[in-house]
Amino acid sequence: MNNNLLFDFSVNKENKNIHIKREFDADLELVWKAWTTAELLDRWWGPKPWRAETKTMDFREGGFWHYAMVGPEGEKHWSKASYITIEKEKSFTAKDGFCDENGTMDPAFPQNLWENNFIPKENKVQVDMILTFDTLADLEKIIEMGFKEGMTMGLEQLDELLSTLKK
């Protein structure tokens, strides 16, 4: 990992959110594509040895990304992100949570509002992510499930992917 790239992970219990700021050494178009294209998401999303496998990707307002996290033994945990707003190469918001393989949300697990903002900086891009939860208990449950560690690994895999995709 390039140690010169910003990585800031903070939890605000009062506002029931997680705020992640992460820089990537690539141009805006490429970083946006890596976050919004199933073929690329499947190559970096999630912590090794797990991998993402997209079932449906419809990246538009009102569309969704339905995918499984596939474990080393082939077990699958399904998730779905329903897109609310999209401003090309600037930001998107989605309601995100665990579901079944048909896309029915699982109320036993927390859902959150996920906001991503893409900020060009010289020859890098900073992605600001804010995940807001309905309750403090939901926020704490996600953290206990290893969200920070898993997200950190995924973002490092995104670094590797971007370095191979750059022209």
C-alpha positions in Angstrom: 0.0 0.0 0.0 1.2 3.5 -0.7 1.7 5.0 2.7 1.3 8.6 1.4 -2.4 8.0 0.7 -4.8 9.3 3.3 -6.8 6.8 5.3 -9.0 8.0 8.1 -11.7 5.9 9.8 -13.8 7.4 12.5 -16.9 6.4 14.4 -19.4 9.0 15.7 -21.7 7.3 18.1 -23.8 10.5 18.7 -24.6 10.7 15.0 -24.7 6.9 14.6 -22.3 6.9 11.7 -18.9 5.8 10.4 -16.9 8.2 8.3 -14.1 6.9 6.1 -11.8 9.2 4.1 -9.5 7.3 1.6 -7.3 8.5 -1.2 -6.5 6.5 -4.3 -3.6 7.0 -6.6 -5.7 7.0 -9.8 -7.8 9.4 -11.9 -11.5 10.1 -11.1 -12.9 8.2 -14.1 -11.1 5.0 -13.0 -11.9 5.3 -9.3 -15.6 5.9 -10.2 -15.6 3.0 -12.5 -14.2 0.7 -9.8 -17.0 1.6 -7.4 -19.8 1.4 -10.0 -19.1 -1.5 -12.3 -19.9 -5.1 -11.3 -16.8 -6.6 -13.0 -14.5 -4.3 -11.1 -16.4 -4.4 -7.8 -16.1 -8.2 -7.9 -12.3 -7.9 -8.1 -11.8 -5.9 -4.9 -14.9 -5.7 -2.7 -14.6 -7.6 0.6 -11.8 -9.1 2.7 -9.7 -12.0 1.4 -10.2 -14.9 1.3 -13.8 -13.8 0.7 -14.8 -12.3 -2.7 -17.8 -10.5 -4.1 -19.9 -12.2 -6.8 -22.5 -9.9 -8.4 -25.9 -11.4 -9.2 -27.4 -8.1 -10.5 -26.0 -4.7 -11.0 -28.3 -1.9 -12.2 -26.3 1.3 -11.4 -29.0 4.0 -11.7 -31.2 5.9 -9.3 -33.8 3.4 -8.3 -31.5 0.5 -9.3 -29.5 -1.8 -7.1 -26.4 -4.0 -6.7 -27.3 -7.5 -5.4 -24.2 -9.6 -4.6 -22.9 -12.4 -2.5 -19.8 -12.5 -0.4 -18.4 -15.9 -1.2 -16.3 -17.6 1.4 -13.4 -20.0 1.0 -15.7 -23.0 1.4 -18.2 -21.6 -1.2 -20.6 -20.3 1.4 -22.6 -17.2 0.4 -23.8 -14.2 2.4 -26.0 -11.9 0.3 -26.1 -8.1 0.4 -28.0 -5.5 -1.5 -27.3 -1.8 -2.1 -30.3 0.2 -3.5 -29.2 3.3 -5.2 -31.0 6.5 -4.2 -29.0 9.3 -5.8 -26.2 9.3 -8.4 -24.2 12.3 -9.6 -21.8 10.9 -12.2 -18.2 11.0 -11.0 -19.2 13.1 -8.0 -21.3 11.1 -5.6 -23.9 8.4 -5.0 -26.1 7.3 -2.1 -27.5 3.9 -1.4 -29.4 2.0 1.3 -27.3 -1.0 2.1 -27.8 -4.2 4.1 -27.9 -8.0 4.2 -30.5 -9.9 2.3 -31.3 -13.3 0.9 -30.4 -14.6 -2.5 -33.7 -13.2 -3.9 -32.8 -9.7 -2.6 -35.3 -9.6 0.3 -33.7 -7.6 3.1 -33.0 -9.4 6.4 -34.3 -7.3 9.3 -32.1 -9.3 11.7 -29.1 -7.3 10.4 -28.5 -3.6 10.4 -29.1 -1.5 7.3 -27.4 1.8 6.7 -27.5 4.8 4.4 -24.2 4.8 2.5 -23.0 8.1 1.0 -19.9 8.2 -1.3 -18.3 11.5 -2.4 -15.5 11.5 -5.0 -13.1 14.4 -4.6 -10.3 14.9 -7.3 -7.0 16.1 -5.7 -4.1 16.7 -8.0 -3.4 13.3 -9.5 -5.4 11.4 -6.8 -9.0 10.9 -5.8 -10.3 11.1 -2.3 -13.4 9.0 -1.6 -15.4 10.2 1.5 -17.8 7.5 2.7 -20.4 8.1 5.4 -22.5 5.2 6.6 -25.4 6.3 8.8 -27.3 3.7 10.9 -30.8 3.9 12.4 -29.6 3.0 15.9 -26.4 3.0 17.9 -26.9 -0.8 18.4 -26.9 -1.3 14.6 -23.7 0.7 14.3 -22.0 -1.3 17.1 -23.2 -4.6 15.6 -21.5 -3.8 12.3 -18.3 -2.8 14.0 -18.4 -6.0 16.1 -18.8 -8.0 12.8 -15.4 -6.7 11.7 -16.5 -3.9 9.3 -13.3 -1.8 9.8 -10.9 -4.7 9.2 -12.9 -5.9 6.2 -13.3 -2.5 4.6 -9.6 -1.8 5.2 -8.6 -5.0 3.3 -11.1 -4.2 0.5 -9.7 -0.7 0.0 -6.2 -2.1 -0.1 -7.3 -4.6 -2.8 -8.8 -1.6 -4.6 -5.3 0.1 -4.5 -3.8 -3.0 -6.1 -6.5 -3.2 -8.8 -6.2 0.5 -9.7 -2.4 0.1 -10.1 -3.0 -2.7 -12.6 -5.7 -0.8 -14.5 -3.8 2.5 -14.9 -2.7 3.2 -18.4 
